[in-house]
Amino acid sequence: MKDICCIGHLTRDKIITPKDEFQMAGGTSFYFAWGISHLPKDVSFQLVTKVGKGSLPEIERMRNAGIDVRCFDSRHTVFFENKYGSNSNNRTQRVLAKADPFTIDEMKGLDAKVFHLGSLLADDFSPEVVRFLSTRGRISIDVQGYLREVRGEKVYAVDWRDKVDLLEFTDIVKLNEHEMEVITNSKNPRTVALKLAEHGVKEVVITLGSYGSLIYAEGKFYEIPAYKPKEVVDATGCGDTYSTGYLYMRQQGAGYEEAGKFAAALCTLKLEHSGPFDRSISDVLSIIK
């Protein structure tokens, strides 16, 4: 049994910033898998993904780096275009291709203490798939994909369609300040956390960009600071990097505050360059100090 199994589509990402334009792989599963691969192997990990033929070299690259990857075939790989303005918290997205959703049959051989579902689009994981996985381990969900509906190539923010059904099976939820407003109509992270906890979520993790993050668990709030990066180069994958650090520490028995601070430090180092977290554990610890 793995400690953490991250399930999500690998993507092809076209990233446009005021300084630069380039293409690379991406998606929750990409940032999570590469990020955790740079941390000490105190937590066992498996990535489950689904890509088109063109992305198989990326899967091979991950396996060659020692990442345990289970990959299923899809007609296409998800293809995102992310365009950032001068404020890195704001981006516009287009979806140029979609991958096939995950199925219960694909989930049947999986065994993990926690499943982190990195949804990228609203139909990646049906309620049936989530329900099935919840019988095999704890469920951690990044809500971002559930709030993205594709019409044509454009991505529209929508409410989380199966929210009430899914939260019933969910132990950990991660969302940011924009997503919390979409699903609860509230701009107050504490109010949002309490609402989600009412649905049975045990750990609510809300990232607030440069203002830090807020964790609500066991009836208590934990305010986590944001550590200032040397420079902000690329925010793509920051939320996924936070989830990586948080779950990595929680699976080792760390408390909520300790896990949050570790996750925040991981994000700071990730912000300083394009691509996944690629530094050392000592770099992370020196930022927290």
KAHU-V732902 format. One record per helix or strand of 2 or more residues. SS is the DSSP state (2 for helix, 1 for strand). FROM is the first residue (numbers start at 1). TO is the last residue. If there is no record, write none. Layout:
SS:FROM:TO / SS:FROM:TO
This chain:
1:2:7 / 1:11:16 / 1:21:26 / 2:28:37 / 1:45:51 / 2:53:64 / 1:69:73 / 1:78:84 / 1:91:97 / 2:104:107 / 1:112:118 / 2:127:134 / 1:138:142 / 2:143:147 / 1:148:151 / 1:154:157 / 2:163:167 / 1:172:176 / 2:177:184 / 2:189:198 / 1:203:207 / 2:209:211 / 1:213:217 / 1:220:224 / 2:238:250 / 2:256:271 / 2:281:288
